[in-house]
Amino acid sequence: MRTATTIEASGFDSWSQQADFVTEAEKLGLDICWVAEAWGSDAPSALGFYAARTERMLLGSAVMQVGTRTPVALAQTAITLSNLSGGRFVLGLGASGPQVIEGLHGAPFARPLARVRETVEIVRQAIAGGKISYSGSEFRIPLPGGEAVPMRLSMRAEHRVPIYLAALSPAMLRLTGQVADGWLGTSFVPEGSADAYFAHLDQGLARAGRTRAELDVCQGAEVSFAPDEDRLSAMVADRKKELAFGLGGMGSASTNFYHQAYSRQGWAEVAAEVRERWQAGDRDGAAGLVTHEMVLATTLIGTEDMVRQRLRVWRDAGVNTVRLYPAGDTMEARLATLGRAIELVREVGGAS
């Protein structure tokens, strides 16, 4: 198994500190560093900076939000970052949700599946280097009715650009299996993943005549090592608050893909109650409904032996790349957690 992490460039005490974290993570042997956008800093600016500071590891966008840039603008960004980094860039795309796309960017969130599919097709056409001509339900290039004719980009991609999709819904998972090089997942419970996730991915793979070996399954979770039961209980309590936000506060009242994913994995009733409390403004009450089991099932929190065992379960479920969110109050603490987690992934990934 490979190792990865995801950071938000603005999520550190200083801009120099986050660059130091990335370079130190590479020294620890990290394989991929993903940079998030969400509603904070943009990913490409930071990725270009990190490309100049690193030498070996892959750098990816996790994710650039479809709907905030045109497909050709995404292709231009991908080619630029790939060429700048010597072929180390991975393009991660996602539909995001109505709260960000409509509430922050003022762009319509309608028909996200078609928008993602067509974006991938146009990006690949642009990267291939020919004239860009496309007629779909969401995009038409060139725009008809005017004087424009098909154009090609003046720069060429010097390296292959893998495309990963962030997906949680069954339809988006099927699309991922059909067209993507990798799946960026979250809210992952390996014990229920066959029905909740892999069945849909496999349907998409089958439609394209592909096998599971052709799709990198990149799954992420917080990792934190507890020295004893008391500390573990405190860690779980902190994580309950974050999970309640995901179930109740992400997306909108009617469109929350995290909520839907947990519901498909056996927690529909709890997830509904958490969302109801959160939407009513009772944040503490919402967190109190999240169970101990939900936290431990969807994270890599526990004693070192517990984390090692969970990694084995992830490996056996079909995870190829483990995306680690290391806990810690300081950068040094986060790096220490990340370093130990990387060692465990190597140990487990090499086991028979």
Secondary structure, 3 states (H helix, E strand, C coil): CEEEEEEECCCCCCHHHHHHHHHHHHHCCCCEEEEECCCCCCHHHHHHHHHHHCCCCEEEECCEECCCCCHHHHHHHHHHHHHHCCCCEEEEEECCCHHHHCCCCCCCCCCHHHHHHHHHHHHHHHHHCCCECEECCCCEECCCCCCCCCECCCCCCCCCCCEEEECCCHHHHHHHHHHCCEEEECCCCHHHHHHHHHHHHHHHHHHCCCCHHHCEEEEEEEEEECCCHHHHHHHHHHHHHHHHHHHHCCCCCCCCHHHHHHHHHHHHHHHHHHHHHHHCCCHHHHHHHCCHHHHHHCCEEECHHHHHHHHHHHHHHCCCEEEEEECCCCHHHHHHHHHHHHHHHHHHHCCC
